[in-house]
Amino acid sequence: MAREKKPVHKVQMTEGKREIIQKLLQEYEQSAQDIQEALKDLLGGTIKEMMEAEMDTHLGYQKSERSDSDDYRNGYKSKQVNSSYGSMKIEVPQDRKSTFQPQVVKKRQKDISDIDQKIISMYAKGMTTRQISDTLYDIYGFEASESFISDVTDKIMPQIEEWQNQPLSEVYPVLYIDAIHYSVRDNGIIRKLAAYIILGINSDGYKEVLTIEVGENENSKYWLSVLNGLKNRGV
């Protein structure tokens, strides 16, 4: 005997629910773009500091020092480049004689996607000073001297530490969590790592990138430790 089929009751989506979903999708898209913009800001500022260290080496004296040299700093020139996070402008230091040849982003180089994630990863908690120096070696190549890499590290470490220790609010009504995956050289071995990123909307409606942390391949256990890290910082 054939079984009687029960009628299927379809759930109708109301116009109100549809609007809520559309707003959530739009908000997520905007927040994803904000993460990209925040990472571009970090990237641009760090590249500028790295080129400042290159200029120090080129001129033979630091920005704060006096010198009798007939070559000296002569402002900045904007340059448009493409990165993994989209098109962006960077500020390139100039010298009076126009003999400065930056290495982190060369004069005719328009694409920096081979180094941008390595630079962003240096902001992530979990990278030691030695690992940051190794990453810089990887970016510049092994023709760079240890003293030069040390000078660049000294330039960008305060910037990295300031960002890592930025004050956080007690409450963020909304958090967006995501991870980017990249390859890094560690003791001569190429490893796949994930940079875990959390963006929060604070009580005033402003968006902040709260943390970037380096870990192994993305998984829920590591995300739990990242979230606990925010809790330990007072969130």
HELIX and SHEET records of a PDB file:
HELIX    1   1 GLU A   15  LEU A   59  1                                  45    
HELIX    2   2 ASP A  116  SER A  121  1                                   6    
HELIX    3   3 THR A  129  TYR A  140  1                                  12    
HELIX    4   4 GLU A  146  GLN A  164  1                                  19    
HELIX    5   5 SER A  220  ASN A  232  1                                  13    
SHEET    1   A 2 ARG A  73  SER A  83  0                                        
SHEET    2   A 2 GLY A  86  ASP A  95 -1                                        
SHEET    1   B 3 VAL A 174  ASP A 186  0                                        
SHEET    2   B 3 ILE A 189  ILE A 201 -1                                        
SHEET    3   B 3 LYS A 207  GLY A 215 -1                                        
END                                                                             
